[in-house]
Amino acid sequence: MQLGTRWTAGSQPPASVPAELRETIAKVEEHLPEGPKPGWTLTWLEGRPIAELDTGVTVSLAPDGEAVVGHIDGMDDDER
């Protein structure tokens, strides 16, 4: 795993965030409630980018190159 970059939801993602993820990240952010915004963390696993929101939502690339939204299993509501 390669550690990456952090940024706040609603702000411009850093240049290191692949273009293939940006539109899907923006769509996820449209559904965030008002108030303080959580942070994103970009990491790389086996050469593929994964953007993870502090709430456990993830945006990653499927093998076909499409951006997909997922969620980290095992997080309880107190951790989100």
N, CA, C and O atoms as a CHARMM CRD file, in Angstrom:
* protein
*
  320
    1    1 MET  N      0.85100  -1.17100   0.00000 PROA 1      0.00000
    2    1 MET  CA     0.00000   0.00000   0.00000 PROA 1      0.00000
    3    1 MET  C      0.89500   1.23100   0.00000 PROA 1      0.00000
    4    1 MET  O      1.88800   1.29400   0.72400 PROA 1      0.00000
    5    2 GLN  N      0.53100   2.19600  -0.81300 PROA 2      0.00000
    6    2 GLN  CA     1.24800   3.46300  -0.85600 PROA 2      0.00000
    7    2 GLN  C      0.37500   4.51300  -0.18800 PROA 2      0.00000
    8    2 GLN  O     -0.77500   4.70800  -0.58200 PROA 2      0.00000
    9    3 LEU  N      0.91500   5.19000   0.82100 PROA 3      0.00000
   10    3 LEU  CA     0.15100   6.23500   1.48600 PROA 3      0.00000
   11    3 LEU  C      0.01900   7.42400   0.56600 PROA 3      0.00000
   12    3 LEU  O      0.90400   7.69600  -0.24500 PROA 3      0.00000
   13    4 GLY  N     -1.07100   8.12100   0.69200 PROA 4      0.00000
   14    4 GLY  CA    -1.34500   9.21800  -0.21600 PROA 4      0.00000
   15    4 GLY  C     -1.61400  10.51900   0.48400 PROA 4      0.00000
   16    4 GLY  O     -0.92400  10.90100   1.42900 PROA 4      0.00000
   17    5 THR  N     -2.62100  11.18300   0.00500 PROA 5      0.00000
   18    5 THR  CA    -2.91300  12.55900   0.35100 PROA 5      0.00000
   19    5 THR  C     -4.27200  12.66800   1.02100 PROA 5      0.00000
   20    5 THR  O     -5.16800  11.86000   0.77500 PROA 5      0.00000
   21    6 ARG  N     -4.41400  13.69000   1.88200 PROA 6      0.00000
   22    6 ARG  CA    -5.71400  13.97900   2.50600 PROA 6      0.00000
   23    6 ARG  C     -6.21500  15.33300   2.03200 PROA 6      0.00000
   24    6 ARG  O     -5.43000  16.24100   1.75800 PROA 6      0.00000
   25    7 TRP  N     -7.54800  15.45600   1.93900 PROA 7      0.00000
   26    7 TRP  CA    -8.17800  16.73500   1.64400 PROA 7      0.00000
   27    7 TRP  C     -9.59700  16.70800   2.19200 PROA 7      0.00000
   28    7 TRP  O    -10.15100  15.63800   2.44600 PROA 7      0.00000
   29    8 THR  N    -10.17700  17.87400   2.37200 PROA 8      0.00000
   30    8 THR  CA   -11.51600  18.00600   2.94100 PROA 8      0.00000
   31    8 THR  C    -12.56400  17.89100   1.84400 PROA 8      0.00000
   32    8 THR  O    -12.42000  18.47900   0.77200 PROA 8      0.00000
   33    9 ALA  N    -13.61300  17.13500   2.11400 PROA 9      0.00000
   34    9 ALA  CA   -14.71500  17.01200   1.16400 PROA 9      0.00000
   35    9 ALA  C    -15.24300  18.40000   0.82000 PROA 9      0.00000
   36    9 ALA  O    -15.35500  19.26700   1.68700 PROA 9      0.00000
   37   10 GLY  N    -15.56000  18.59600  -0.43100 PROA 10     0.00000
   38   10 GLY  CA   -16.06600  19.88000  -0.89000 PROA 10     0.00000
   39   10 GLY  C    -14.99000  20.79700  -1.42500 PROA 10     0.00000
   40   10 GLY  O    -15.29300  21.78500  -2.09400 PROA 10     0.00000
   41   11 SER  N    -13.73900  20.48600  -1.14100 PROA 11     0.00000
   42   11 SER  CA   -12.64200  21.28600  -1.68100 PROA 11     0.00000
   43   11 SER  C    -12.09000  20.59200  -2.92900 PROA 11     0.00000
   44   11 SER  O    -12.41900  19.44000  -3.21100 PROA 11     0.00000
   45   12 GLN  N    -11.26300  21.30300  -3.65600 PROA 12     0.00000
   46   12 GLN  CA   -10.66100  20.75200  -4.87300 PROA 12     0.00000
   47   12 GLN  C     -9.73300  19.58900  -4.51200 PROA 12     0.00000
   48   12 GLN  O     -8.82300  19.76100  -3.70100 PROA 12     0.00000
   49   13 PRO  N     -9.94900  18.40800  -5.10200 PROA 13     0.00000
   50   13 PRO  CA    -9.02500  17.29900  -4.82800 PROA 13     0.00000
   51   13 PRO  C     -7.61700  17.63100  -5.32600 PROA 13     0.00000
   52   13 PRO  O     -7.46900  18.35100  -6.31300 PROA 13     0.00000
   53   14 PRO  N     -6.60000  17.12400  -4.66700 PROA 14     0.00000
   54   14 PRO  CA    -5.22700  17.36100  -5.11400 PROA 14     0.00000
   55   14 PRO  C     -4.98600  16.77200  -6.50800 PROA 14     0.00000
   56   14 PRO  O     -5.72400  15.90000  -6.96700 PROA 14     0.00000
   57   15 ALA  N     -3.95900  17.26000  -7.15400 PROA 15     0.00000
   58   15 ALA  CA    -3.62300  16.79200  -8.50200 PROA 15     0.00000
   59   15 ALA  C     -3.34000  15.29300  -8.54000 PROA 15     0.00000
   60   15 ALA  O     -3.48700  14.66600  -9.58900 PROA 15     0.00000
   61   16 SER  N     -2.94100  14.71400  -7.41900 PROA 16     0.00000
   62   16 SER  CA    -2.61800  13.28000  -7.38900 PROA 16     0.00000
   63   16 SER  C     -3.85600  12.38200  -7.45400 PROA 16     0.00000
   64   16 SER  O     -3.72700  11.17200  -7.63600 PROA 16     0.00000
   65   17 VAL  N     -5.05600  12.96000  -7.30700 PROA 17     0.00000
   66   17 VAL  CA    -6.29000  12.17200  -7.41100 PROA 17     0.00000
   67   17 VAL  C     -6.57100  11.93000  -8.89800 PROA 17     0.00000
   68   17 VAL  O     -6.73900  12.88500  -9.65600 PROA 17     0.00000
   69   18 PRO  N     -6.62300  10.66900  -9.31800 PROA 18     0.00000
   70   18 PRO  CA    -6.83100  10.38100 -10.73700 PROA 18     0.00000
   71   18 PRO  C     -8.15300  10.94100 -11.26600 PROA 18     0.00000
   72   18 PRO  O     -9.16400  10.97100 -10.56300 PROA 18     0.00000
   73   19 ALA  N     -8.11500  11.37700 -12.50400 PROA 19     0.00000
   74   19 ALA  CA    -9.30400  11.94200 -13.14900 PROA 19     0.00000
   75   19 ALA  C    -10.47200  10.96100 -13.12700 PROA 19     0.00000
   76   19 ALA  O    -11.62700  11.37800 -13.03300 PROA 19     0.00000
   77   20 GLU  N    -10.18400   9.66300 -13.21200 PROA 20     0.00000
   78   20 GLU  CA   -11.23500   8.64600 -13.24300 PROA 20     0.00000
   79   20 GLU  C    -12.05800   8.61000 -11.95700 PROA 20     0.00000
   80   20 GLU  O    -13.18700   8.12000 -11.96600 PROA 20     0.00000
   81   21 LEU  N    -11.51400   9.11800 -10.85700 PROA 21     0.00000
   82   21 LEU  CA   -12.23100   9.10800  -9.57900 PROA 21     0.00000
   83   21 LEU  C    -12.98200  10.40600  -9.30300 PROA 21     0.00000
   84   21 LEU  O    -13.93700  10.40600  -8.52600 PROA 21     0.00000
   85   22 ARG  N    -12.57900  11.49100  -9.91200 PROA 22     0.00000
   86   22 ARG  CA   -13.05900  12.82300  -9.53300 PROA 22     0.00000
   87   22 ARG  C    -14.56800  13.00900  -9.65900 PROA 22     0.00000
   88   22 ARG  O    -15.19100  13.55200  -8.74700 PROA 22     0.00000
   89   23 GLU  N    -15.16600  12.57900 -10.75100 PROA 23     0.00000
   90   23 GLU  CA   -16.60600  12.75800 -10.93800 PROA 23     0.00000
   91   23 GLU  C    -17.39800  11.98600  -9.88200 PROA 23     0.00000
   92   23 GLU  O    -18.37800  12.49600  -9.34000 PROA 23     0.00000
   93   24 THR  N    -16.97400  10.77200  -9.59700 PROA 24     0.00000
   94   24 THR  CA   -17.67700   9.95500  -8.60700 PROA 24     0.00000
   95   24 THR  C    -17.49700  10.52600  -7.20600 PROA 24     0.00000
   96   24 THR  O    -18.43400  10.50700  -6.40700 PROA 24     0.00000
   97   25 ILE  N    -16.31200  11.02900  -6.89900 PROA 25     0.00000
   98   25 ILE  CA   -16.09400  11.69200  -5.60900 PROA 25     0.00000
   99   25 ILE  C    -17.04400  12.87200  -5.46500 PROA 25     0.00000
  100   25 ILE  O    -17.64600  13.05500  -4.40700 PROA 25     0.00000
  101   26 ALA  N    -17.18600  13.67300  -6.51900 PROA 26     0.00000
  102   26 ALA  CA   -18.08900  14.83000  -6.47600 PROA 26     0.00000
  103   26 ALA  C    -19.53600  14.38700  -6.24900 PROA 26     0.00000
  104   26 ALA  O    -20.27300  15.04900  -5.51800 PROA 26     0.00000
  105   27 LYS  N    -19.94800  13.28400  -6.86200 PROA 27     0.00000
  106   27 LYS  CA   -21.31300  12.78200  -6.66900 PROA 27     0.00000
  107   27 LYS  C    -21.53500  12.33600  -5.22700 PROA 27     0.00000
  108   27 LYS  O    -22.59800  12.58200  -4.65800 PROA 27     0.00000
  109   28 VAL  N    -20.53500  11.68000  -4.63400 PROA 28     0.00000
  110   28 VAL  CA   -20.64200  11.27600  -3.22400 PROA 28     0.00000
  111   28 VAL  C    -20.79100  12.51600  -2.35100 PROA 28     0.00000
  112   28 VAL  O    -21.61000  12.53200  -1.43200 PROA 28     0.00000
  113   29 GLU  N    -20.01100  13.54600  -2.62800 PROA 29     0.00000
  114   29 GLU  CA   -20.03900  14.76300  -1.81400 PROA 29     0.00000
  115   29 GLU  C    -21.38400  15.48200  -1.89800 PROA 29     0.00000
  116   29 GLU  O    -21.76700  16.16900  -0.95100 PROA 29     0.00000
  117   30 GLU  N    -22.11000  15.33800  -3.01100 PROA 30     0.00000
  118   30 GLU  CA   -23.43600  15.95700  -3.14500 PROA 30     0.00000
  119   30 GLU  C    -24.40800  15.43300  -2.09600 PROA 30     0.00000
  120   30 GLU  O    -25.37600  16.11500  -1.75900 PROA 30     0.00000
  121   31 HSD  N    -24.16900  14.25100  -1.58300 PROA 31     0.00000
  122   31 HSD  CA   -25.08200  13.62000  -0.62300 PROA 31     0.00000
  123   31 HSD  C    -24.65700  13.80100   0.83300 PROA 31     0.00000
  124   31 HSD  O    -25.30000  13.27200   1.73900 PROA 31     0.00000
  125   32 LEU  N    -23.58600  14.54000   1.05700 PROA 32     0.00000
  126   32 LEU  CA   -23.14000  14.77300   2.43700 PROA 32     0.00000
  127   32 LEU  C    -24.04700  15.79700   3.11100 PROA 32     0.00000
  128   32 LEU  O    -24.49100  16.74500   2.46300 PROA 32     0.00000
  129   33 PRO  N    -24.32700  15.62200   4.39300 PROA 33     0.00000
  130   33 PRO  CA   -25.15800  16.59700   5.10700 PROA 33     0.00000
  131   33 PRO  C    -24.41700  17.92100   5.29400 PROA 33     0.00000
  132   33 PRO  O    -23.19200  17.98500   5.19000 PROA 33     0.00000
  133   34 GLU  N    -25.17300  18.95600   5.56800 PROA 34     0.00000
  134   34 GLU  CA   -24.57700  20.26200   5.87400 PROA 34     0.00000
  135   34 GLU  C    -23.78200  20.15000   7.16800 PROA 34     0.00000
  136   34 GLU  O    -23.99800  19.24200   7.97100 PROA 34     0.00000
  137   35 GLY  N    -22.87700  21.06800   7.35300 PROA 35     0.00000
  138   35 GLY  CA   -22.06600  21.07400   8.56800 PROA 35     0.00000
  139   35 GLY  C    -20.62600  20.76100   8.25000 PROA 35     0.00000
  140   35 GLY  O    -20.21500  20.79900   7.09000 PROA 35     0.00000
  141   36 PRO  N    -19.85400  20.45100   9.27900 PROA 36     0.00000
  142   36 PRO  CA   -18.43400  20.14200   9.06200 PROA 36     0.00000
  143   36 PRO  C    -18.28300  18.97400   8.08000 PROA 36     0.00000
  144   36 PRO  O    -18.99300  17.97200   8.16700 PROA 36     0.00000
  145   37 LYS  N    -17.36500  19.12800   7.17200 PROA 37     0.00000
  146   37 LYS  CA   -17.16100  18.10900   6.14000 PROA 37     0.00000
  147   37 LYS  C    -16.07100  17.12400   6.56200 PROA 37     0.00000
  148   37 LYS  O    -15.05300  17.51600   7.13200 PROA 37     0.00000
  149   38 PRO  N    -16.29800  15.84200   6.27600 PROA 38     0.00000
  150   38 PRO  CA   -15.26900  14.84200   6.57200 PROA 38     0.00000
  151   38 PRO  C    -14.10600  14.96900   5.59200 PROA 38     0.00000
  152   38 PRO  O    -14.18500  15.70500   4.60800 PROA 38     0.00000
  153   39 GLY  N    -13.05400  14.26000   5.86600 PROA 39     0.00000
  154   39 GLY  CA   -11.88400  14.28400   4.99800 PROA 39     0.00000
  155   39 GLY  C    -11.79000  13.03900   4.13700 PROA 39     0.00000
  156   39 GLY  O    -12.28900  11.97200   4.49600 PROA 39     0.00000
  157   40 TRP  N    -11.14900  13.19700   3.00800 PROA 40     0.00000
  158   40 TRP  CA   -10.81800  12.09100   2.11500 PROA 40     0.00000
  159   40 TRP  C     -9.35700  11.71400   2.32000 PROA 40     0.00000
  160   40 TRP  O     -8.53200  12.56300   2.65700 PROA 40     0.00000
  161   41 THR  N     -9.04200  10.45000   2.11800 PROA 41     0.00000
  162   41 THR  CA    -7.66300   9.97600   2.08700 PROA 41     0.00000
  163   41 THR  C     -7.48100   9.17200   0.80900 PROA 41     0.00000
  164   41 THR  O     -8.23700   8.23800   0.54200 PROA 41     0.00000
  165   42 LEU  N     -6.48000   9.53800   0.02300 PROA 42     0.00000
  166   42 LEU  CA    -6.15400   8.79300  -1.18500 PROA 42     0.00000
  167   42 LEU  C     -4.99900   7.85300  -0.87900 PROA 42     0.00000
  168   42 LEU  O     -3.94000   8.29000  -0.42800 PROA 42     0.00000
  169   43 THR  N     -5.20100   6.56200  -1.12200 PROA 43     0.00000
  170   43 THR  CA    -4.13200   5.57300  -0.99100 PROA 43     0.00000
  171   43 THR  C     -4.09900   4.74600  -2.27100 PROA 43     0.00000
  172   43 THR  O     -4.99400   4.82500  -3.11200 PROA 43     0.00000
  173   44 TRP  N     -3.06100   3.96800  -2.38700 PROA 44     0.00000
  174   44 TRP  CA    -2.90000   3.09900  -3.55700 PROA 44     0.00000
  175   44 TRP  C     -2.69200   1.68300  -3.05500 PROA 44     0.00000
  176   44 TRP  O     -1.83800   1.44300  -2.20100 PROA 44     0.00000
  177   45 LEU  N     -3.46200   0.74800  -3.57600 PROA 45     0.00000
  178   45 LEU  CA    -3.34100  -0.65400  -3.20500 PROA 45     0.00000
  179   45 LEU  C     -3.16700  -1.46600  -4.48200 PROA 45     0.00000
  180   45 LEU  O     -4.02200  -1.44400  -5.36700 PROA 45     0.00000
  181   46 GLU  N     -2.06900  -2.16900  -4.56300 PROA 46     0.00000
  182   46 GLU  CA    -1.74900  -2.96000  -5.75600 PROA 46     0.00000
  183   46 GLU  C     -1.82600  -2.10900  -7.02200 PROA 46     0.00000
  184   46 GLU  O     -2.29200  -2.56500  -8.06600 PROA 46     0.00000
  185   47 GLY  N     -1.36100  -0.86800  -6.90700 PROA 47     0.00000
  186   47 GLY  CA    -1.31000   0.02300  -8.05800 PROA 47     0.00000
  187   47 GLY  C     -2.61400   0.69600  -8.41800 PROA 47     0.00000
  188   47 GLY  O     -2.67600   1.43700  -9.39900 PROA 47     0.00000
  189   48 ARG  N     -3.66800   0.45000  -7.63700 PROA 48     0.00000
  190   48 ARG  CA    -4.97300   1.06400  -7.93100 PROA 48     0.00000
  191   48 ARG  C     -5.32700   2.07300  -6.85300 PROA 48     0.00000
  192   48 ARG  O     -5.11100   1.82200  -5.66700 PROA 48     0.00000
  193   49 PRO  N     -5.87900   3.23300  -7.26500 PROA 49     0.00000
  194   49 PRO  CA    -6.21900   4.27400  -6.29900 PROA 49     0.00000
  195   49 PRO  C     -7.50200   3.95200  -5.54000 PROA 49     0.00000
  196   49 PRO  O     -8.44600   3.38000  -6.08500 PROA 49     0.00000
  197   50 ILE  N     -7.50500   4.33600  -4.26500 PROA 50     0.00000
  198   50 ILE  CA    -8.69200   4.21200  -3.42500 PROA 50     0.00000
  199   50 ILE  C     -8.82600   5.51200  -2.64500 PROA 50     0.00000
  200   50 ILE  O     -7.92600   5.88700  -1.89300 PROA 50     0.00000
  201   51 ALA  N     -9.95000   6.19900  -2.82500 PROA 51     0.00000
  202   51 ALA  CA   -10.24800   7.39400  -2.04100 PROA 51     0.00000
  203   51 ALA  C    -11.23500   6.98000  -0.95800 PROA 51     0.00000
  204   51 ALA  O    -12.31000   6.45700  -1.25300 PROA 51     0.00000
  205   52 GLU  N    -10.86600   7.21500   0.28900 PROA 52     0.00000
  206   52 GLU  CA   -11.71100   6.81600   1.41400 PROA 52     0.00000
  207   52 GLU  C    -12.12800   8.04500   2.20000 PROA 52     0.00000
  208   52 GLU  O    -11.29000   8.83100   2.64200 PROA 52     0.00000
  209   53 LEU  N    -13.43500   8.20100   2.36900 PROA 53     0.00000
  210   53 LEU  CA   -13.98900   9.27600   3.17900 PROA 53     0.00000
  211   53 LEU  C    -13.95100   8.84400   4.63900 PROA 53     0.00000
  212   53 LEU  O    -14.06300   7.65200   4.92700 PROA 53     0.00000
  213   54 ASP  N    -13.79600   9.77700   5.56000 PROA 54     0.00000
  214   54 ASP  CA   -13.74000   9.44300   6.99000 PROA 54     0.00000
  215   54 ASP  C    -14.96200   8.65800   7.46000 PROA 54     0.00000
  216   54 ASP  O    -14.90300   7.98700   8.49000 PROA 54     0.00000
  217   55 THR  N    -16.06600   8.73400   6.71900 PROA 55     0.00000
  218   55 THR  CA   -17.29200   8.02200   7.08200 PROA 55     0.00000
  219   55 THR  C    -17.25800   6.54900   6.70200 PROA 55     0.00000
  220   55 THR  O    -18.16000   5.79400   7.06600 PROA 55     0.00000
  221   56 GLY  N    -16.21300   6.12900   5.96600 PROA 56     0.00000
  222   56 GLY  CA   -16.10600   4.74400   5.53100 PROA 56     0.00000
  223   56 GLY  C    -16.49400   4.52400   4.08200 PROA 56     0.00000
  224   56 GLY  O    -16.32000   3.42200   3.56200 PROA 56     0.00000
  225   57 VAL  N    -17.01600   5.54500   3.41700 PROA 57     0.00000
  226   57 VAL  CA   -17.34200   5.44500   1.99100 PROA 57     0.00000
  227   57 VAL  C    -16.03800   5.42200   1.20100 PROA 57     0.00000
  228   57 VAL  O    -15.10900   6.17100   1.50300 PROA 57     0.00000
  229   58 THR  N    -15.97400   4.56400   0.19600 PROA 58     0.00000
  230   58 THR  CA   -14.79100   4.49300  -0.65200 PROA 58     0.00000
  231   58 THR  C    -15.16500   4.70600  -2.11300 PROA 58     0.00000
  232   58 THR  O    -16.26900   4.37400  -2.54400 PROA 58     0.00000
  233   59 VAL  N    -14.23100   5.26200  -2.85800 PROA 59     0.00000
  234   59 VAL  CA   -14.34100   5.35500  -4.31200 PROA 59     0.00000
  235   59 VAL  C    -13.05900   4.74300  -4.85600 PROA 59     0.00000
  236   59 VAL  O    -11.95800   5.18700  -4.53100 PROA 59     0.00000
  237   60 SER  N    -13.21300   3.72600  -5.68300 PROA 60     0.00000
  238   60 SER  CA   -12.04600   3.03500  -6.22900 PROA 60     0.00000
  239   60 SER  C    -12.31100   2.68300  -7.68500 PROA 60     0.00000
  240   60 SER  O    -13.40800   2.89800  -8.20100 PROA 60     0.00000
  241   61 LEU  N    -11.29600   2.14300  -8.33500 PROA 61     0.00000
  242   61 LEU  CA   -11.44200   1.72400  -9.72400 PROA 61     0.00000
  243   61 LEU  C    -11.65900   0.22000  -9.79100 PROA 61     0.00000
  244   61 LEU  O    -10.91100  -0.55900  -9.20000 PROA 61     0.00000
  245   62 ALA  N    -12.69200  -0.17200 -10.51900 PROA 62     0.00000
  246   62 ALA  CA   -12.94400  -1.58200 -10.78300 PROA 62     0.00000
  247   62 ALA  C    -11.92200  -2.06700 -11.81500 PROA 62     0.00000
  248   62 ALA  O    -11.26700  -1.24800 -12.46000 PROA 62     0.00000
  249   63 PRO  N    -11.77800  -3.36700 -11.97700 PROA 63     0.00000
  250   63 PRO  CA   -10.82700  -3.88000 -12.96700 PROA 63     0.00000
  251   63 PRO  C    -11.05800  -3.33900 -14.38400 PROA 63     0.00000
  252   63 PRO  O    -10.11900  -3.24200 -15.17400 PROA 63     0.00000
  253   64 ASP  N    -12.31300  -2.98800 -14.70100 PROA 64     0.00000
  254   64 ASP  CA   -12.60000  -2.44300 -16.03500 PROA 64     0.00000
  255   64 ASP  C    -12.31100  -0.95000 -16.14200 PROA 64     0.00000
  256   64 ASP  O    -12.52600  -0.35200 -17.19600 PROA 64     0.00000
  257   65 GLY  N    -11.82100  -0.33700 -15.04700 PROA 65     0.00000
  258   65 GLY  CA   -11.47000   1.07900 -15.06900 PROA 65     0.00000
  259   65 GLY  C    -12.58300   2.02300 -14.65300 PROA 65     0.00000
  260   65 GLY  O    -12.37600   3.23500 -14.60200 PROA 65     0.00000
  261   66 GLU  N    -13.76200   1.49000 -14.35500 PROA 66     0.00000
  262   66 GLU  CA   -14.88100   2.31700 -13.90600 PROA 66     0.00000
  263   66 GLU  C    -14.75300   2.62800 -12.41900 PROA 66     0.00000
  264   66 GLU  O    -14.34300   1.77500 -11.63200 PROA 66     0.00000
  265   67 ALA  N    -15.10600   3.85200 -12.04200 PROA 67     0.00000
  266   67 ALA  CA   -15.10500   4.22700 -10.62900 PROA 67     0.00000
  267   67 ALA  C    -16.32400   3.61600  -9.95200 PROA 67     0.00000
  268   67 ALA  O    -17.43600   3.68500 -10.47600 PROA 67     0.00000
  269   68 VAL  N    -16.10800   3.02200  -8.78700 PROA 68     0.00000
  270   68 VAL  CA   -17.19600   2.40100  -8.03700 PROA 68     0.00000
  271   68 VAL  C    -17.18700   2.91000  -6.60000 PROA 68     0.00000
  272   68 VAL  O    -16.13400   3.19600  -6.03000 PROA 68     0.00000
  273   69 VAL  N    -18.37800   3.01600  -6.03300 PROA 69     0.00000
  274   69 VAL  CA   -18.54200   3.45200  -4.64900 PROA 69     0.00000
  275   69 VAL  C    -18.76100   2.22000  -3.78900 PROA 69     0.00000
  276   69 VAL  O    -19.53100   1.32800  -4.14500 PROA 69     0.00000
  277   70 GLY  N    -18.07800   2.18100  -2.65800 PROA 70     0.00000
  278   70 GLY  CA   -18.23100   1.08200  -1.71800 PROA 70     0.00000
  279   70 GLY  C    -18.24000   1.61400  -0.30100 PROA 70     0.00000
  280   70 GLY  O    -18.31800   2.82300  -0.08000 PROA 70     0.00000
  281   71 HSD  N    -18.15900   0.72000   0.64200 PROA 71     0.00000
  282   71 HSD  CA   -18.14400   1.09100   2.05200 PROA 71     0.00000
  283   71 HSD  C    -17.28500   0.09200   2.80200 PROA 71     0.00000
  284   71 HSD  O    -17.33200  -1.10700   2.52800 PROA 71     0.00000
  285   72 ILE  N    -16.51100   0.57700   3.73500 PROA 72     0.00000
  286   72 ILE  CA   -15.67800  -0.29800   4.54900 PROA 72     0.00000
  287   72 ILE  C    -16.56700  -1.03300   5.53600 PROA 72     0.00000
  288   72 ILE  O    -17.23800  -0.41000   6.35900 PROA 72     0.00000
  289   73 ASP  N    -16.57300  -2.34500   5.45500 PROA 73     0.00000
  290   73 ASP  CA   -17.35800  -3.15800   6.38200 PROA 73     0.00000
  291   73 ASP  C    -16.72200  -3.12400   7.76100 PROA 73     0.00000
  292   73 ASP  O    -15.50900  -2.97200   7.89900 PROA 73     0.00000
  293   74 GLY  N    -17.55000  -3.26600   8.76600 PROA 74     0.00000
  294   74 GLY  CA   -17.04600  -3.35300  10.12100 PROA 74     0.00000
  295   74 GLY  C    -17.01200  -2.03600  10.86600 PROA 74     0.00000
  296   74 GLY  O    -16.75700  -2.02600  12.07000 PROA 74     0.00000
  297   75 MET  N    -17.26200  -0.91400  10.18800 PROA 75     0.00000
  298   75 MET  CA   -17.29900   0.36900  10.90300 PROA 75     0.00000
  299   75 MET  C    -18.65900   0.49800  11.56600 PROA 75     0.00000
  300   75 MET  O    -19.69000   0.31300  10.91900 PROA 75     0.00000
  301   76 ASP  N    -18.66700   0.81300  12.84400 PROA 76     0.00000
  302   76 ASP  CA   -19.94300   1.07200  13.48300 PROA 76     0.00000
  303   76 ASP  C    -20.19900   2.57500  13.47800 PROA 76     0.00000
  304   76 ASP  O    -19.30700   3.36400  13.16500 PROA 76     0.00000
  305   77 ASP  N    -21.41400   2.96100  13.82300 PROA 77     0.00000
  306   77 ASP  CA   -21.81900   4.36000  13.70500 PROA 77     0.00000
  307   77 ASP  C    -20.94800   5.31000  14.51000 PROA 77     0.00000
  308   77 ASP  O    -20.79500   6.46900  14.12400 PROA 77     0.00000
  309   78 ASP  N    -20.37400   4.85600  15.61900 PROA 78     0.00000
  310   78 ASP  CA   -19.52400   5.73400  16.42600 PROA 78     0.00000
  311   78 ASP  C    -18.22400   6.08400  15.71600 PROA 78     0.00000
  312   78 ASP  O    -17.59900   7.09400  16.03900 PROA 78     0.00000
  313   79 GLU  N    -17.81200   5.27300  14.76300 PROA 79     0.00000
  314   79 GLU  CA   -16.56200   5.51300  14.04700 PROA 79     0.00000
  315   79 GLU  C    -16.75900   6.37300  12.80500 PROA 79     0.00000
  316   79 GLU  O    -15.77300   6.78300  12.19200 PROA 79     0.00000
  317   80 ARG  N    -17.98400   6.65600  12.41800 PROA 80     0.00000
  318   80 ARG  CA   -18.25900   7.40900  11.18900 PROA 80     0.00000
  319   80 ARG  C    -18.32100   8.87600  11.45700 PROA 80     0.00000
  320   80 ARG  O    -18.54300   9.66200  10.53600 PROA 80     0.00000
